[in-house]
Amino acid sequence: MIQLGIVGCGRATAELHLPALRRVPEIRVAALCDVDLTRATAAAGLLEGAAPAPAQFGDLGTMLAGVELNAVAVCTPPAEHAEAAVAALTAGKHVFVEKPLALSVGECDRISARHSALGTRRSAVVGFNLRQHRLLRRAKELVGAGGIGRPLLARSALTSDVGLTRQLPAWRNPGVYGGGVLFELASHHFDLWRWLLGVEIEEVFAWDAPSDDTHAVVSARLAGGVLATAQFGQRTYPAGDIELHGDRGRLRVSLYDFDGLEHRPLEQRPGRPLTRLKSIANTLESLPAGLVSARKGGDFLATYAEEWRRFADTVLRGAPPAASLEDGRAAVAASAAAVESASTGRPVRI
């Protein structure tokens, strides 16, 4: 069993990681750490019934020295990821780092250098949970099987009402702790473009909201001639969509809908009755899986549970990481380029 220590006990840890980890019997949360010790204590309370209860610490160094751990999950604000990940690797632990991996390519390289120095003895995984979404995994299969032919266009939207329902935490804004919407949200879809299409992002152009950095629009050029656009927001109606167009069809995924995967080959023309009937049939066929997922907490909690299962496979059985440090670096490079583009008004090559 993996003895896991978690550093950073904010909302993501309390509401997403800890409930997901309860589904993974190969991982035991042995310790919780936060600069605000009351958060670590509150998080420990969410694991009521665990025996023994996780130890609680106010700083990472004390946790690493104070309890026997195999692995450390870095769930702090992004500006602290590199320091925590390097410390955990130096202490000989496997590491899981929430996305974004860091706030600069240089910090990503610092983590990778420390990991490389350990050879293959320790695993390092980046927390791109959307790679484990059941609809996106099916979409990747369809793209790989030629379901849309040669990919030509990608369109993304990732928006949230978090800034409307509660005050945004400081680390979600650009500055000392975080990188704003172009790191916090956009990194998800920069990674998905690469993962779904198997090509690198080469150039980006971005606009962001000059007053509060809560929304942004990005256009990008990917290898192989793929062109992409995206919109990201933290104070708007929630959406999680990605749409791919190729020379043989279209693929659309709506992550918040149980029937959100829609594949239309070129023969299924829009507006035709048969196309609409197939859409209705897709809803009916998707309903059983949607109900099963809902009973287990929904598709998003399932993505976190699955990424922790994959982490266990990597640590215990040597499976390749679901998202590597190189994947994390590529998304950070795209986010950093988008931030630079938004500030200069020019496209930026990666």
C-alpha positions, -999 to +999 in steps of 0.1 A: +000+000+000+011+035-008+015+057+023+006+092+009+012+126+023-008+155+009+006+191+011-022+217+005-056+211+021-078+235+003-110+230-016-096+206-042-081+183-016-112+184+006-139+181-021-122+161-048-090+143-039-100+129-005-134+115-016-117+100-047-089+085-026-114+066-005-122+046-036-086+035-041-077+008-016-040+008-026-034+043-013-037+053+023-036+090+033-011+089+061-004+126+065-019+160+057+000+193+056-011+229+052+004+262+064-030+268+080-030+238+103-068+241+109-073+232+072-052+200+077-072+191+108-105+197+089-093+176+060-084+148+084-119+149+098-132+141+063-114+107+066-132+098+098-130+061+104-096+057+088-073+037+111-049+051+120-060+087+114-037+108+092-011+129+110-013+166+105+015+191+099+020+228+093+049+226+069+062+201+044+097+196+059+082+185+092+058+161+074+086+145+054+107+140+086+078+131+109+060+102+092+069+073+069+057+081+034+061+065+000+046+094-020+036+131-017+008+149-035+014+186-041-019+204-040-007+238-030-012+271-050+007+268-083+035+291-073+046+267-046+045+235-068+081+235-078+095+240-043+073+213-028+078+188-056+116+192-055+116+188-017+095+156-020+117+141-047+149+150-028+134+131+002+130+101-021+093+102-025+071+095-055+053+127-064+019+137-078+017+174-087-016+191-094-018+211-127-004+235-137+029+219-130+044+253-122+041+289-133+072+289-156+090+266-179+121+271-158+104+258-127+091+228-147+127+221-158+138+224-122+114+196-111+124+175-141+161+179-133+156+167-098+134+138-110+160+128-137+187+127-110+168+099-093+167+078-125+137+054-126+135+049-089+107+075-083+076+083-103+064+118-111+029+124-123+009+156-132-027+158-122-045+163-155-077+146-143-097+154-175-076+127-193-096+102-173-131+115-182-150+086-197-163+107-226-129+121-235-112+087-234-138+075-259-132+106-280-095+099-281-103+064-293-125+077-321-098+102-332-072+075-332-094+052-353-098+079-379-134+088-369-130+124-380-103+118-406-075+144-406-080+168-378-082+204-390-099+225-363-104+224-325-127+246-304-127+246-266-147+263-238-139+259-201-159+283-179-169+283-143-193+303-120-168+300-091-162+337-091-200+344-089-208+319-061-178+328-038-148+350-037-120+337-059-090+326-038-059+347-042-040+320-060-065+320-089-053+355-098-020+363-115+008+374-092+026+359-063+005+327-059-012+319-092-012+325-129-048+336-135-073+320-159-047+313-185-029+289-161-057+277-139-082+268-166-065+270-200-038+245-190-065+218-189-074+223-226-039+230-238-032+195-225-063+181-240-055+194-275-021+177-273-035+145-258-065+141-281-048+150-313-012+138-306+004+171-319+022+200-302+010+236-298+033+258-319+020+293-315-007+312-295-024+345-295-045+356-265-067+383-252-076+386-215-098+408-194-075+437-185-093+445-152-095+413-133-081+384-155-113+363-150-118+355-187-097+351-218-098+340-254-070+321-271-063+312-307-035+287-315-017+270-343-008+233-337+015+210-356+001+193-386-019+223-397-045+222-369-060+255-359-076+260-325-097+285-306-107+286-269-125+307-243-119+305-206-138+322-178-142+321-140-172+343-136-197+330-161-221+301-168-203+268-164-192+250-196-167+222-204-168+216-241-143+205-268-151+201-305-129+187-332-135+190-369-117+169-395-120+161-432-142+131-424-164+142-396-170+161-363-166+151-327-181+171-298-177+164-261-197+183-234-182+172-201-212+182-180-237+161-199-241+123-195-248+121-232-222+147-241-203+127-267-215+133-302-198+119-332-210+128-367-193+114-397-194+135-429-224+116-442-246+127-412-254+162-425-267+188-400-304+194-401-314+161-416-341+140-398-318+110-396-291+130-380-315+142-353-328+106-348-292+094-342-288+122-317-319+110-298-306+074-300-273+085-285-291+101-255-310+069-248-279+047-253-259+069-229-285+070-201-275+037-183-239+047-180-249+082-170-271+069-142-243+046-129-219+075-129-243+097-111-249+071-084-211+070-078-207+108-074-207+119-110-182+119-139-158+145-124-153+127-091-147+096-112-119+113-131-100+120-098-105+084-086-092+071-119-062+093-119-053+081-084-057+044-096-034+052-124-009+068-100-010+036-079-003+015-110+027+038-118+041+036-084+034-001-076+037-017-110+058+006-131+030+016-155+037+048-175+023+080-159-011+091-171+004+126-176+042+130-174+064+159-163+069+165-201+031+168-205+030+193-176+058+213-191+041+215-225+009+229-210+029+254-189+048+266-220+014+272-238+000+290-208+031+312-204+030+320-241-006+330-238+001+353-209+029+369-228+007+373-259-021+389-239+004+414-224+022+423-257-007+420-282+014+397-304+014+360-312+040+340-294+058+309-307+064+281-283 
